[in-house]
Amino acid sequence: MKKLIGLVICSAFMLCACNEAKAEKKVEAPAKAAPAAPAQAKAAEPAPAPEAPKAQITNIDWPKALEMQKAGGVLIDVRTPGEVAEGTAPGSINIPLQEAEQRLGEFPKDKDLLIFCRSGKRSMAVSNFLIQNGYERVFNVVGGFMAFPKN
């Protein structure tokens, strides 16, 4: 079921190009609403345990991403191979959005994942996909490759 949902999400974003909208500084994973309490709760029933908080996607800029890469983080470019051929961040790994589900095992769980695309939409889709699949150290590089320092 997770794979089907992931495929639907990836397919939907595959049809969309990255936009140039700026993302907020931090995006929280949506919290599940607690079911409404019955008017008269039975005293014998234990209260349900609260769910563990899901990991969050943190938006970062390029200077922070490059600093984190030097400290062992992994830059992952989710653009198409054709886009990457025109230029990418040094040391980055190309795992296109369309292949993220099939290549899930290539995303290390023990490192900071610094995800970027052209401007931010596809990288946010992959970041959400990774969080849904149990990854906790996921960072979306705001502005994508369009904002990469051209020094």
C-alpha positions, 0 to 999 in steps of 0.5 A, a space after each residue: 500500500 505504501 508503495 502504491 501511495 508513493 508511486 501515486 505521489 511521485 507520478 503526480 509530481 513528475 507531471 509538474 515542473 519545479 516552481 520558483 515559489 519560496 518555501 517556508 523555513 520549516 515544514 512540519 509533518 501533518 499531525 493526525 487529529 485525535 478522534 473525538 472522545 465519546 460523551 461518556 467514556 468507560 472507566 475500564 478502557 485505557 486511554 490510547 497511547 499518543 503516537 510518536 512524533 513523525 520526523 520533520 523536513 527542515 528547509 536549509 539554504 545552500 551555505 548550510 547544505 554545503 557545510 553539512 555536506 562537508 560534515 558527512 551529509 549526502 547531497 541528492 539531486 532529484 532532477 532528471 539526468 538531462 538536467 544534471 548533465 547541464 550542471 549540478 552541485 559537486 559531490 551530489 548523487 543523482 536519484 531522479 524523482 521518478 526513480 526514488 521509490 525503486 531506489 529507496 535503498 540508496 538513500 542512507 538512513 544514517 546520514 543527513 540527506 540534503 535533497 535538491 532539484 531545480 527550484 524546490 518542488 520535486 525535492 519537497 516531494 522526495 523529502 516527504 516520500 522519505 519521511 513517510 518511509 521512516 527517514 528522519 534526517 531529511 533536509 530540503 535545500 531551498 531554491 534548488 539548483 537555481 540558488 546554488 552559489 555560482 562562485 
